[in-house]
Amino acid sequence: MSGTVRQSEALKHQTRVGVSLSAAIVVAWLAIHVTGIFFWRWSADTIVLAIVMVTVQTWLSTGLFIVAHDSMHGALAPNRPRLNRAIGATCLSLYACLSYASLLPQHHLHHKETGRAGDPDFHGGNPSLGGWFLQFFKTYYSHGQIIRITVVALIYTLLLGAPLGNIVIFWALPALGAVAQLFVFGTWLPHRERETPFADSHRAHSIDVGPILSLLTCFHFGGYHHEHHLSPGTPWWGLPSRRRALAGRADDRRVVKDQA
């Protein structure tokens, strides 16, 4: 099999896996969203289950953003650009009425100017957790988004009869929790300066956690963040294998150097 054919098959496989996983995340998110907002009945017996659902929904909301992030890099469905963009835009809309068109150039600027003044994700002179988070929040949340969220909430309450409290608990809380999750594990920890210097000009650390915890915290964008900057076309689910491949290449170079 020629290299071109192998590459084509690999891209098709990446598309199948990426679309399947994104569909699973969207369906699971919608199931909790619809159940919690429109059908949930509160009682002492349902409080614990509600807490579990909100926790899972927070993680799934993070997943929606990560799927959109893969889309921004063309990594979700690399051989289907229209589908790639459509899924990414849908996930951002579901998550918090975010604009794909607005976020796309900002994120690519982050990769171009990582950890420097032009980076929209950079702390802007205040590296503290609170100060950096405030900058992050202001960068990605706009008046237009708030208006869109308000319109959806009014439709839910006035036309569809959803209790406002359910909207807050099963949509707003998971969305805000996901913002914190994305910031802490996907931005602050990987890009803050430490005693250990950055490995290269990407100015990104990978958090030292195992693959399971990496998945649970930020869909591998904490535990494998440096690998993402080295290979932005690798989807979130492929980052662990990308690390192994990069490590294998480094070992091969060392062997060749030792033999020279």
C-alpha positions, -999 to 999 in steps of 0.1 A, spaced: 0 0 0 14 34 -10 20 62 14 -7 83 -2 -33 55 2 -22 48 38 -26 85 46 -60 86 30 -72 56 50 -58 71 82 -78 103 76 -109 83 69 -104 64 102 -98 97 120 -130 111 107 -150 80 116 -137 79 151 -140 117 156 -175 119 143 -186 89 163 -171 102 196 -185 137 190 -220 122 183 -218 102 216 -208 133 235 -236 154 219 -263 127 225 -253 122 261 -252 160 267 -286 164 251 -301 136 271 -291 152 304 -300 187 292 -335 178 281 -342 155 310 -329 180 336 -345 211 322 -379 199 310 -387 167 330 -369 169 363 -390 168 395 -372 178 426 -375 158 459 -352 147 486 -347 114 467 -335 131 435 -310 155 449 -280 131 449 -288 120 414 -291 156 403 -256 163 417 -243 133 397 -260 145 365 -246 181 369 -211 167 374 -213 145 344 -229 173 324 -200 196 333 -175 170 319 -196 166 288 -198 204 284 -160 204 284 -162 177 258 -184 198 236 -158 225 236 -129 201 230 -148 186 200 -152 222 186 -115 228 193 -106 197 172 -128 211 145 -109 244 146 -78 225 137 -95 204 111 -88 173 132 -124 162 138 -133 153 102 -101 161 82 -114 149 49 -149 164 53 -144 202 59 -180 212 59 -190 184 83 -160 193 104 -171 229 107 -208 221 112 -201 198 141 -178 223 157 -203 252 154 -231 230 167 -211 219 198 -202 255 207 -239 266 203 -251 238 225 -224 244 251 -230 281 257 -242 298 225 -206 306 215 -197 318 180 -175 294 160 -166 322 136 -154 344 164 -134 318 183 -117 303 153 -92 332 146 -86 337 183 -76 301 189 -52 301 159 -37 333 172 -31 314 205 -11 288 186 8 315 167 17 337 197 16 311 225 25 326 258 33 360 244 16 394 243 -5 386 212 -19 354 227 -56 358 236 -52 331 262 -22 347 278 -25 363 313 -18 398 301 6 406 329 -13 390 358 -2 353 361 -23 347 392 -51 321 389 -78 347 395 -64 375 373 -56 351 344 -91 335 346 -107 369 344 -88 377 313 -97 343 298 -134 348 307 -135 383 291 -118 370 260 -143 342 252 -176 356 265 -193 384 247 -225 405 249 -238 387 218 -234 354 235 -253 366 266 -281 378 244 -283 344 226 -284 326 259 -311 349 272 -332 343 241 -329 305 245 -338 308 282 -369 328 274 -380 303 248 -375 275 273 -394 292 300 -422 312 282 -429 289 253 -419 254 265 -427 258 302 -393 249 317 -386 261 353 -359 287 354 -342 269 383 -338 238 361 -322 259 334 -297 274 358 -288 240 374 -287 218 344 -273 243 318 -257 273 334 -239 255 362 -223 228 340 -213 255 314 -196 276 341 -180 245 356 -167 236 322 -152 271 318 -132 265 350 -122 231 339 -110 243 305 -92 272 320 -74 254 348 -65 222 330 -64 234 294 -48 268 298 -35 278 333 -16 247 343 -1 239 308 10 275 300 20 290 334 57 294 340 73 270 364 107 264 378 111 238 350 115 258 318 94 252 288 107 226 265 106 247 233 90 278 217 55 263 221 57 274 258 34 245 269 38 219 296 20 186 298 5 180 332 20 150 349 -12 129 354 -21 94 341 -42 89 310 -75 83 329 -72 114 350 -61 133 319 -93 122 301 -115 131 331 -100 166 337 -99 180 302 -102 153 275 -64 150 274 -57 187 269 -40 189 302 -20 157 304 -9 160 268 -10 197 261 26 200 249 19 171 224 -11 191 212 10 221 204 36 199 187 8 182 166 -24 204 165 -38 181 138 -40 152 163 -75 148 178 -80 147 215 -85 109 216 -52 105 197 -29 125 219 -17 95 241 -6 76 211 10 108 197 31 110 228 42 74 223 51 80 187 71 112 195 89 93 223 97 65 199 112 89 174 133 105 201 146 70 211 154 63 175 174 95 172 193 87 203 202 52 190 214 67 157 234 93 175 250 67 198 259 46 168 274 75 149 
